[in-house]
Each structure stands twice: as C-alpha cells, then as structure tokens.
Amino acid sequence: MRLQIRTLAALAAITLLAAGCSRSGSSGSSGDQGTASASQAAQTTGGSFGSLKNVCHGGSATGATDQGVTASQIKVGVLTDVGFTKDPQLITAANVFTSWCNAAGGINGRKLVADIHDTQLLQVVPAVTNACGSDFVLAGGSAALDGLATKTRLQCLLPDFDAQTVMPQNQNSGLQVYPITQGHSYGPFAGYYQWLIKQKYPDSAANVGILSGQSIITQVDAAVAAETFKAMGGTVSYNENFPATGASDWTPYAESIKTKGVKGLVFYGTPQQLAALELALTNMDYKLDWIDANSNAYGAPFIQAAGKSLSFQHNYADIWAVYPLEKAESNPATQQVINLYAKYAAGQSPTLQALQAFSAWLIFAASAETCGSNLTRSCVYNAAIKQTAWTGGGLTAPVNLAQPDSPPTCFDIEQATPNGWQVASFGANNGPYRCGAPVVKLTGNFPQPVTLASVGKSLSDLK
C-alpha cells in the first residue's frame, strides 16, 4: 500500500501515535517503580539474565563468518526515529544491553557493537539500506514508518529482532523475530475488550466509542478495534477522528462523546492529547465507564498530564503481557533491567518499549550464542524460531516464536491512578497474567505483511 501523507504535521503525529498504535510504552518512568540502589545496580549476575543462563560469556569464536561479524565483534543495527522524536529510549536500551553483555564477555568472546541508524522519521528506507550494507542483523529497534522499508530489508536478507513493529506491512514480516505475541490475522485485544465490556462494565457494551488521530496507522487500528468489539458482542456507536496534531479545543469532541452516550472509549493519540480530552470531559462532569488509554500512556508523563481527571475517569491499558514495571521487585528479570539501567544509564529509567527491546536483544544474543564460531544469519534466525515459549528470561508471558501469526493468549491490564499506574483487578490466573483469552480472527481487508516471496526470495537464500 502506497503511503500518502499530505503534510509534515501528519507525519509528526504518526510518530507520536505509533507507540500507542503499535503497543509500546512512553518515554517516562512508569508509576512508582522507583530507582535501584547502588548495591542493587552492582548485581549484574554475570552473563545470565533472569531464567536465561550464560547468554553472554567469553570464548574463542573466530572468523569473519558473515557480514558484520569478525573474530572480535558483531555489528548489530538499531533502527530509531530519534532525530525526529528526540526520544533516545531505544538507543539507551541498546547501550545498556551491549554494555552488560560485553562486560560478561560478549557472544562467545565477540563483542557486540550497536550500529545506530536514525531514520529521522522520513528516511527509513535509506536507514535500512545502510544497515543492509554493514550489519549482521537488526535488533532492539523500531521505526514509525517501518513498513516502507520492509521490502528493502528482505531484499538484502537482513533478519530483524524488533523491539516494536508499527505498520501492518512489517508486522509478522519475513525474517522477523518479535518478542510479543501479535499475530496479524487476529484481534490483539480480545481478552482485554471482553473484560471491559462483559465483566467489569457490562453496561458499556452497547455504547463503545473510538476516537483516533488521523493517520494511516490509526485507521487500521480503529478498524481492528471495531471488528474485535463486534466479535465480543459490543457495539461501536461513535467512531471519529481528530487532526493528527491534536485539537486546539477538545470541548466539541467531549460534547459529541456525551451526546452519543458513549460509555467506553478507545483512544489512539498521544498521552497529552488524551489528558486534554479527559479534562474537557471532566469539566463538563461526564464520566465514562472506562477509557482505553492504550499502552502509549503507560508511564509517568500521562499521570502528570491527566491530573485531576485520574480521580474521576477510569483509565486502563493492556501492556502486552509484559511484566509490570511497578512490580519489578517481585520479578527478578524486570528488576535486573532496572539494576542494569542504574549501572549503565544512571538517571534514566526503563520503559515498556525498553523492556520489549531488551527481550528482542536477548532473543538475538541467546540464539547467536548457540552458533559458536559459525555465526551466520541462517544459524541465528533458525535458532531463534525454535523458541516456542520465549519469555525473555521472565520479562513477558510465553511467546511462540515458531508461529508468529498467533493470537495472544495471555494479557495484563494496568489502571492509571493519581498515585501512578497500578495493576488492575482483572482476574489474573497465571501470575501477573490472565491466560485463556478468546480468539478473534480478523476478516477485514487489512494490509498484509511483506514476505520473502514478495521480493522473490526464500529461506533457502539465507546463508
């Protein structure tokens, strides 16, 4: 599908919206997670991470076995829009992970080098082209317009261990390994939506609203949400867009939501935009049963921006079966990330997207470690897709990397409160997660992922 955007302002909003549409976290710290002490930071547990043993360690690997691989190092590309967004969280995650791994000896003695490719939003194809000419794989990165460069990546047979996918053309694309269960053929939030309209707030089922910024990405997300609610027995009675850059006055949108009698609202936009809308709703004393703030809002910035509305409106977010940051003390893997940030990125806190990036880096590293000296793209990719219950050492619920187009079976829900993000009471039945989610097979005419066959390639071409 050809990308047609009329203004740079719309492009700017796509980047700001991408995290919410594509299931990321915001760049601020989350809730009341706190900061690890210096003594905690020193506990790096060698080259093991969570339940993963000896991911990184020394060794005697030798030879220039593939592009980006020498006897002493492995060059790994990291995609980021930092030149446009000014948000360095993926670069920080890459620096923290590689610093930790290299301190433990690297991958069989080869040190990791993070090769940062800044798309500056619009230059994603040149960025991937550069990676095609220098890097072994891509890992721990994301680009808002990633779908525009997927064919470029596949033409050069570059595996991608994504931290976050955005456009549907890239989601579950060829040679991609993704640490989150997000099958493109299925509604990603079936369990979450069922809980909202069937269990927690059943009176809202007949009056669901969707409000989203105008972009090609949110158009798809809004359509997927509408189809999922219908499958869950809900009715979308309000489905509107707002300018991608936001509104100077959110009162007309609030009035329309009230006039339509909306009881539950899915919002695709920035945390600041949602906070402004909620202030307008709160000022007119209109209280919805629930608001899906989406995972873009999972962080301190939304808590700060929403202010008094958090005591009036009920804000929730599905965080993709990633272990909650504010419960890190109860989970060694999440706490280890926080400790590593304290050691290698003092003053910065991990985000939801950073946790996904860490899991992506870990998939790559654990797979590469099994290859020994014979480190090739074929070896590392095939090792990765043998993982049928990947958790990133405990960062997430299990993910079947062998079947990327699978429906999510587990989910976890957060609620925004004046005291920060907290785990909602949503009926968790497997530790912090609720598993056994319903399956919604999508029937709409949605863009499909780019495959190797789309560019005249096959797995037999991967060496």
Buried (B, 14 or more C-beta within 10 A) or exposed (E): EEEEBEEEEBBBBBBBBBBBBBBBBBBBBBBBBEBBEEEBBEBBBBBBBBEBEEBBBEBEBBEEBBBBBBEEBBBBBBBBBBEBBEBBBBBBBBBBBBBBBBBBBBBBBBBBBBBBBBBBBBBBBBBBBBBBEEBBBBBBBBBBBBBBBBBBBBBBBBBBBBBBBBBBBBBBBBBBBBBBBBBBBBBBBBBBBBBBBBEBBEEBBBBBBBBBBBBBBBBBBBBBBBBBBBBBEBEBBBBEBBBBBBBEEBBEBBBBBBEBEBBBBBBBBBBBBBBBBBBBBBBEEBEBBBBBBBBBBBBBBBBEBBEEBBEBBBBBBBBBBBBBBBBBEEBBBBBBBBBBBBBBBEEBBBBBBBBBBBBBBBBBBBBBBBBBBEBBBBBBBBBBBEBEEBBBBBBBBBBBBEEBEBBBBBBBBBBBBEEBBBBBEBEBEBBBBBBEBBBBEBEEEBBBBBBBEBBEBEEEEBE
